[in-house]
Amino acid sequence: MEQFLYKLTPIRPDMLEDGLTENETEITASHFDYLSDLKDKGVVKFAGRTTNTDASSFGVVVLLAEDEEAARLIMAHDPAVKEGVLAAKI
């Protein structure tokens, strides 16, 4: 297993200052559940975000995967990425 990191940035930066829409709130809850489940399974080693609320804010997920393709699949299945709330890059 190798370690990978994916960086998350908001698609709509105003969500950090103005707050989440109802849809973003639901998707973000699913995002946290997804990462929590993967942490319980030993896949996610660390996940967190910066505390600033300007355009430089970002989050990271450190995970274990067999290869980059497997890490990209995990990232692609993150509800916030899949639903277009957060952009992600390995």
JOHU-V609987 format. One record per pair of residues at least 24 apart in sequence whose ideal C-beta (glycine too) atoms are under 10 Angstrom apart, sorted by the first residue. I is the first residue (numbers start at 1). J is the second residue. Records with the same first field share a line. If there is no record, write none. Layout:
I=J, J
This chain:
1=42, 43, 63, 64, 65, 66, 67, 70
2=63, 64, 65, 66, 67, 68, 70, 71
3=45, 46, 62, 63, 64, 65, 71
4=45, 61, 62, 63, 64, 65, 67, 68, 70, 71, 72, 74, 75, 90
5=45, 46, 60, 61, 62, 63, 71, 75, 89, 90
6=47, 59, 60, 61, 62, 63, 71, 72, 74, 75, 76, 78, 81, 86, 88, 89, 90
7=58, 59, 60, 61, 75, 86, 87, 88, 89, 90
8=47, 49, 57, 58, 59, 60, 61, 75, 78, 80, 81, 85, 86, 87, 88, 89
9=49, 55, 56, 57, 58, 59, 86, 87, 88, 89
10=49, 53, 55, 57, 58, 59, 80, 85, 86, 87
11=80, 81, 83, 84, 85, 86, 87
12=84, 85, 86
13=53, 54, 55, 56, 57
14=53, 55
15=53, 57, 85, 86
16=49, 50, 52, 53, 54, 55, 57
17=53, 54, 55, 57
18=53
20=85
21=85
23=83, 85
24=80, 83, 84, 85, 86
25=85
26=79, 83, 85
27=78, 79, 80, 81, 82, 83, 84, 85, 86
28=79, 80, 83, 85, 86
29=79, 80
30=78, 79, 80, 82, 83, 85
31=59, 61, 78, 79, 80, 81, 82, 83, 85, 86
32=79, 80
33=79
34=61, 74, 77, 78, 79, 80, 81, 82
35=59, 61, 63, 74, 78, 79, 80
38=63, 64, 74, 77, 78
39=63
43=70, 71, 74
44=74
47=78
49=86
58=86, 87, 89
59=86, 88
60=88
61=88, 90
63=90
65=90
